[in-house]
Amino acid sequence: MLLQIPSTPVAVPDSVPTVRQELQMLSSLPFDEMMNKLIASAVSLVINVAIAVAVFYIGKFIIRKIFNLVSGILLKRHVDTSIASFVLSMVRIVLYFILIVTVIGILGIETSSFIALFASAGVAIGMALSGTLQNFAGGVLILLLKPYRIGDFIEAQGYSGTVREIQIFHTIICTGDNKSIIIPNGGLSTGSVNNWSKEEYRRVDWIVGISYGDNIDTARRKLLEIVDSDARILHKPAEEPALSPKKDPAKAVSALIKPEVITDPAVVVKELSASSVDLRLTAWARTSDYWGVFFDINERIYKELPAAGINFPFPQMDIWVKKQE
């Protein structure tokens, strides 16, 4: 025989009581029962705080271990220093944000409203700092795509100089007269950047004006003689490179040069201008030797061409005088 026990329906509150309602309920209770409830709430609060503190310190320990692990991986893979510092900063910020949200949830605070408030603040800050965020995104692109590196000589945004630092929001370059120029990364990531150090070799051009009536073949021969006597000038490599670098180091080095890029020095007639015949002298040199070659050859042209019978003309104008009768 089964006994049926009548079940008493449990009333489910329509909503969570407010603080005022809870205080009214506590004031209506007897003193002993009210003290018991207060003690139970205090004990529960202390336990939650203790758990939150423990979770916070354990989380800090775990974050430190993850940070060291990621740092070791980046160091082992020889990741660029700028990229490594950026990645480690992002990892630390994200992990600490997750830890803080977890601790707040343990304390009984509604995390969904906190996250919504944080997202709204993020949107407001993002709108206020739209230019800064553009520079931040530009810095990320520069660090990932590497259009230039520290130590490269670049020309961008109307400035030219050697890259000293690549930071998250801007790049610092040092000009030839030792000025530090700070350029926002947003413009560098979307604009044109001339990286003079990207290629290993560069072509050097000189424009030499000679007088009308001077022998062009003599001028050409003398100019080629000047550049050929400079050891920094490169020539088109031979079709068959040397078998052993020890036997002929010069041929071994020239074999490493791209044949489709390097050409022998040449002199052509560029223009028949008003006061001179302009010759263009072209030769190839290593990028690190570019300015030294350019200035030294300039000086030698000025000193040695007149000795070969080649004159540098001055601007001249013919004036016709008509006699009136």
Backbone torsions as a table, in degrees:
resi	resn	phi	psi	omega
1	MET	NA	125.4	-178.1
2	LEU	-91.4	132.4	177.1
3	LEU	-93.0	130.2	178.4
4	GLN	-99.0	118.8	179.4
5	ILE	-98.4	119.6	179.8
6	PRO	-64.2	129.9	-179.6
7	SER	-93.3	134.9	179.1
8	THR	-89.0	123.1	-179.6
9	PRO	-63.7	136.1	179.7
10	VAL	-93.2	128.7	-179.2
11	ALA	-80.9	125.9	178.5
12	VAL	-98.3	123.0	-178.2
13	PRO	-65.7	143.5	-179.9
14	ASP	-69.3	-31.3	-177.7
15	SER	-150.1	164.5	178.0
16	VAL	-73.6	131.0	-178.5
17	PRO	-65.6	146.8	178.8
18	THR	-80.1	175.0	179.9
19	VAL	-64.6	-39.2	179.6
20	ARG	-64.8	-40.5	178.6
21	GLN	-65.3	-39.4	178.6
22	GLU	-65.3	-39.9	177.9
23	LEU	-64.5	-38.3	177.2
24	GLN	-65.0	-39.4	178.2
25	MET	-65.1	-41.1	178.9
26	LEU	-66.1	-38.5	-179.6
27	SER	-67.6	-26.2	179.3
28	SER	-82.5	-12.6	-179.3
29	LEU	-82.2	158.4	172.2
30	PRO	-63.4	161.0	-174.9
31	PHE	-62.7	-43.5	-177.9
32	ASP	-63.4	-44.2	-179.9
33	GLU	-67.1	-36.4	178.1
34	MET	-64.7	-41.2	178.2
35	MET	-64.3	-39.8	178.5
36	ASN	-61.6	-42.1	179.3
37	LYS	-65.9	-40.6	179.3
38	LEU	-65.3	-42.0	179.4
39	ILE	-64.3	-41.9	179.4
40	ALA	-63.5	-40.9	178.5
41	SER	-66.2	-40.0	179.4
42	ALA	-65.6	-42.4	178.6
43	VAL	-62.7	-42.6	178.8
44	SER	-62.6	-39.9	178.7
45	LEU	-65.3	-42.6	179.4
46	VAL	-62.9	-41.9	179.2
47	ILE	-63.2	-43.7	179.4
48	ASN	-63.6	-40.9	178.3
49	VAL	-64.3	-41.8	179.2
50	ALA	-63.1	-42.7	178.4
51	ILE	-64.5	-42.1	179.8
52	ALA	-62.5	-42.4	178.7
53	VAL	-63.8	-43.1	179.0
54	ALA	-62.8	-43.8	179.1
55	VAL	-63.2	-38.4	-179.4
56	PHE	-62.2	-47.2	-178.2
57	TYR	-72.3	-36.2	175.3
58	ILE	-65.3	-40.0	177.7
59	GLY	-63.6	-39.7	176.9
60	LYS	-61.6	-39.7	178.6
61	PHE	-64.4	-42.6	179.9
62	ILE	-66.7	-41.0	178.9
63	ILE	-62.4	-39.8	178.8
64	ARG	-63.5	-40.7	179.0
65	LYS	-65.8	-43.6	179.1
66	ILE	-64.3	-40.6	179.1
67	PHE	-60.7	-46.9	179.0
68	ASN	-65.0	-36.2	179.3
69	LEU	-65.1	-47.5	179.2
70	VAL	-64.4	-40.2	178.6
71	SER	-62.1	-40.7	177.9
72	GLY	-65.3	-38.8	178.8
73	ILE	-65.0	-44.6	179.3
74	LEU	-64.4	-38.1	179.1
75	LEU	-68.7	-38.1	-179.2
76	LYS	-68.5	-34.3	-179.6
77	ARG	-87.3	4.6	176.3
78	HIS	57.1	44.5	177.4
79	VAL	-71.7	144.9	179.7
80	ASP	-53.5	141.7	-175.1
81	THR	-59.9	-40.7	180.0
82	SER	-63.6	-44.0	179.7
83	ILE	-66.8	-40.9	-178.2
84	ALA	-62.6	-44.7	179.6
85	SER	-64.8	-37.9	178.3
86	PHE	-65.0	-46.2	-178.8
87	VAL	-63.7	-43.2	-179.8
88	LEU	-64.6	-37.9	177.3
89	SER	-64.1	-43.3	179.5
90	MET	-65.2	-42.0	179.1
91	VAL	-61.0	-44.6	-179.2
92	ARG	-64.4	-43.4	-179.1
93	ILE	-63.4	-45.1	-178.6
94	VAL	-64.4	-44.9	-178.6
95	LEU	-65.8	-40.5	178.6
96	TYR	-68.2	-33.8	176.7
97	PHE	-64.6	-43.7	178.1
98	ILE	-63.0	-40.5	-179.8
99	LEU	-64.0	-43.6	-179.2
100	ILE	-64.7	-41.5	177.6
101	VAL	-63.0	-39.2	178.5
102	THR	-64.3	-44.5	179.8
103	VAL	-63.7	-40.7	178.5
104	ILE	-63.6	-39.4	177.0
105	GLY	-63.9	-37.5	178.7
106	ILE	-65.4	-35.4	179.3
107	LEU	-72.5	-5.5	176.7
108	GLY	94.0	5.9	178.0
109	ILE	-84.1	138.2	-178.8
110	GLU	-66.3	115.3	-176.3
111	THR	-78.2	-26.5	-178.0
112	SER	-64.3	-42.2	178.0
113	SER	-67.9	-34.9	178.0
114	PHE	-65.2	-44.1	179.6
115	ILE	-65.1	-40.6	178.3
116	ALA	-63.0	-40.7	177.7
117	LEU	-64.4	-41.1	179.3
118	PHE	-65.0	-40.3	178.8
119	ALA	-65.1	-41.6	178.7
120	SER	-63.8	-41.9	177.4
121	ALA	-64.3	-37.6	178.1
122	GLY	-63.1	-40.5	178.2
123	VAL	-64.7	-43.2	-179.5
124	ALA	-64.3	-44.1	179.4
125	ILE	-65.9	-38.2	178.9
126	GLY	-62.9	-40.4	177.5
127	MET	-66.8	-37.6	180.0
128	ALA	-71.6	-30.1	-176.5
129	LEU	-113.4	40.4	-177.7
130	SER	-60.6	-40.8	178.3
131	GLY	-65.6	-39.8	178.8
132	THR	-65.6	-40.8	178.2
133	LEU	-65.8	-33.9	175.7
134	GLN	-63.9	-40.8	176.5
135	ASN	-66.5	-35.4	177.1
136	PHE	-63.4	-46.9	178.1
137	ALA	-63.2	-38.7	177.0
138	GLY	-62.9	-38.8	177.5
139	GLY	-63.8	-39.2	177.3
140	VAL	-63.0	-44.1	179.3
141	LEU	-63.0	-41.3	-179.7
142	ILE	-64.3	-41.3	-179.7
143	LEU	-67.9	-31.7	-178.6
144	LEU	-84.3	-46.5	-175.4
145	LEU	-84.0	-23.2	176.9
146	LYS	55.1	57.8	172.9
147	PRO	-66.7	-21.2	174.1
148	TYR	-152.6	160.1	-179.7
149	ARG	-125.4	169.4	175.8
150	ILE	-63.2	130.0	-177.8
151	GLY	100.7	-12.9	178.2
152	ASP	-76.9	149.2	174.6
153	PHE	-97.3	116.0	-175.0
154	ILE	-123.0	162.5	174.8
155	GLU	-132.3	116.7	-176.4
156	ALA	-159.3	148.7	176.6
157	GLN	54.7	32.6	178.7
158	GLY	81.4	6.0	179.3
159	TYR	-125.1	155.9	175.9
160	SER	-140.1	141.3	-179.3
161	GLY	173.4	-178.1	-179.0
162	THR	-91.5	132.9	-178.7
163	VAL	-70.3	122.2	178.7
164	ARG	-101.1	-41.9	-179.4
165	GLU	-142.7	143.9	171.6
166	ILE	-118.8	101.8	-178.7
167	GLN	-101.2	177.0	-174.7
168	ILE	-65.6	-39.2	-174.0
169	PHE	-103.8	-21.0	-177.1
170	HIS	-154.8	165.3	176.7
171	THR	-117.5	137.6	-179.5
172	ILE	-107.6	123.8	176.1
173	ILE	-118.5	154.6	179.3
174	CYS	-115.4	121.5	-177.2
175	THR	-76.4	173.4	-179.2
176	GLY	-63.2	-28.2	177.8
177	ASP	-97.7	23.7	171.4
178	ASN	66.4	43.4	171.5
179	LYS	-103.6	135.6	177.2
180	SER	-90.6	118.0	-179.4
181	ILE	-110.1	126.0	178.5
182	ILE	-102.5	116.0	-176.6
183	ILE	-114.0	126.8	177.7
184	PRO	-61.1	142.4	-177.3
185	ASN	-71.8	-22.0	-179.9
186	GLY	-60.4	-48.0	178.9
187	GLY	-68.7	-33.5	179.8
188	LEU	-69.8	-32.6	-178.3
189	SER	-79.2	-22.0	-178.5
190	THR	-108.9	-15.4	-178.2
191	GLY	-99.2	-175.0	-179.9
192	SER	-86.0	135.0	178.1
193	VAL	-126.3	122.6	177.4
194	ASN	-97.7	106.9	-179.0
195	ASN	-96.9	101.4	-177.9
196	TRP	-71.3	-19.1	-176.4
197	SER	-97.3	2.8	-175.5
198	LYS	-66.2	-43.6	-179.1
199	GLU	-96.1	153.0	-177.4
200	GLU	-79.0	-24.3	-175.8
201	TYR	-126.0	149.4	177.0
202	ARG	-137.4	150.8	175.8
203	ARG	-90.4	134.7	179.2
204	VAL	-105.8	129.7	-179.0
205	ASP	-116.9	139.3	172.3
206	TRP	-127.6	138.7	173.3
207	ILE	-108.0	117.1	-176.5
208	VAL	-117.6	119.4	178.1
209	GLY	-95.1	126.1	177.3
210	ILE	-117.6	162.6	-176.1
211	SER	-75.2	151.3	171.4
212	TYR	-63.2	134.1	-178.4
213	GLY	100.8	-18.2	175.8
214	ASP	-72.2	153.6	-178.7
215	ASN	-78.0	115.7	-178.7
216	ILE	-66.3	-39.1	-179.5
217	ASP	-63.4	-39.1	177.5
218	THR	-64.3	-43.9	178.5
219	ALA	-62.6	-42.4	179.2
220	ARG	-62.7	-43.9	-178.3
221	ARG	-63.9	-40.4	-178.7
222	LYS	-70.2	-40.2	179.3
223	LEU	-64.2	-42.3	178.5
224	LEU	-67.0	-33.9	177.4
225	GLU	-65.1	-38.1	-179.9
226	ILE	-64.9	-48.6	-176.9
227	VAL	-72.6	-33.9	-180.0
228	ASP	-66.9	-26.6	-179.4
229	SER	-81.4	-5.1	178.2
230	ASP	-93.4	122.3	-176.4
231	ALA	-67.9	-17.3	-179.1
232	ARG	-82.1	-12.8	179.1
233	ILE	-77.0	131.7	-178.8
234	LEU	-96.2	150.4	178.4
235	HIS	-121.5	161.4	179.5
236	LYS	-61.2	128.9	-176.7
237	PRO	-68.2	155.1	178.1
238	ALA	-68.5	155.7	-179.3
239	GLU	-66.7	-33.7	179.2
240	GLU	-111.2	106.3	-179.2
241	PRO	-68.7	160.8	-179.3
242	ALA	-64.9	143.9	-179.0
243	LEU	-73.6	-34.8	-177.0
244	SER	-130.1	123.8	178.1
245	PRO	-62.6	-25.2	-178.4
246	LYS	-69.5	-31.2	-178.0
247	LYS	-74.9	-42.3	-177.8
248	ASP	-142.5	86.4	-177.4
249	PRO	-60.7	-34.4	-178.6
250	ALA	-62.5	-44.3	178.8
251	LYS	-68.3	-34.9	179.0
252	ALA	-64.3	-39.4	178.3
253	VAL	-69.2	-43.1	-179.3
254	SER	-65.3	-25.2	179.5
255	ALA	-69.6	-22.0	179.3
256	LEU	-80.2	-12.4	-178.9
257	ILE	-79.6	139.8	179.9
258	LYS	-69.5	119.9	-177.9
259	PRO	-62.1	-31.1	-176.7
260	GLU	-77.2	-7.3	-179.1
261	VAL	-104.2	-51.3	-174.5
262	ILE	-79.1	134.1	173.6
263	THR	-128.4	161.5	178.1
264	ASP	-69.9	156.0	175.5
265	PRO	-57.6	142.9	-177.0
266	ALA	-143.8	152.7	177.0
267	VAL	-128.6	125.6	179.0
268	VAL	-130.8	160.1	175.3
269	VAL	-83.0	110.9	-176.3
270	LYS	-79.8	-45.2	-173.0
271	GLU	-161.0	146.3	170.5
272	LEU	-99.2	89.5	-174.8
273	SER	-84.6	-177.6	-172.6
274	ALA	-65.6	-36.5	-173.8
275	SER	-118.0	-4.8	-174.7
276	SER	-155.0	163.1	169.2
277	VAL	-98.0	114.2	-174.4
278	ASP	-90.8	121.6	175.7
279	LEU	-104.2	142.0	176.2
280	ARG	-110.8	121.8	177.3
281	LEU	-103.6	126.1	179.2
282	THR	-123.6	140.1	177.1
283	ALA	-154.6	159.3	-178.2
284	TRP	-108.2	143.7	177.2
285	ALA	-147.3	165.9	174.7
286	ARG	-68.6	149.0	-177.7
287	THR	-58.1	-37.1	179.6
288	SER	-67.6	-21.4	-179.0
289	ASP	-99.1	1.8	-169.1
290	TYR	-55.3	-57.3	-172.9
291	TRP	-69.7	-35.9	177.1
292	GLY	-62.3	-43.3	177.7
293	VAL	-64.5	-44.5	-176.9
294	PHE	-60.1	-49.4	-176.5
295	PHE	-70.9	-40.7	-178.2
296	ASP	-65.7	-43.0	179.5
297	ILE	-67.5	-36.3	175.2
298	ASN	-56.0	-47.2	-179.0
299	GLU	-65.2	-41.0	-179.8
300	ARG	-67.0	-36.4	177.1
301	ILE	-61.4	-43.9	-179.0
302	TYR	-64.7	-36.0	-176.4
303	LYS	-82.1	-38.2	-167.4
304	GLU	-97.9	-24.6	-179.5
305	LEU	-67.0	-44.2	177.2
306	PRO	-60.2	-31.4	178.3
307	ALA	-67.6	-22.0	178.4
308	ALA	-92.8	6.9	178.9
309	GLY	87.7	15.8	179.3
310	ILE	-103.7	129.3	-176.0
311	ASN	-105.9	147.7	173.7
312	PHE	-97.2	114.5	-174.7
313	PRO	-77.7	153.8	170.8
314	PHE	-95.9	155.2	174.5
315	PRO	-56.8	132.9	-176.8
316	GLN	-134.3	157.7	-179.5
317	MET	-141.2	131.5	176.4
318	ASP	-88.2	129.6	-180.0
319	ILE	-116.5	125.0	177.7
320	TRP	-103.3	126.1	179.0
321	VAL	-107.2	119.2	-179.5
322	LYS	-102.0	124.1	-178.8
323	LYS	-83.4	125.9	178.9
324	GLN	-85.8	134.6	-179.7
325	GLU	-87.1	NA	NA
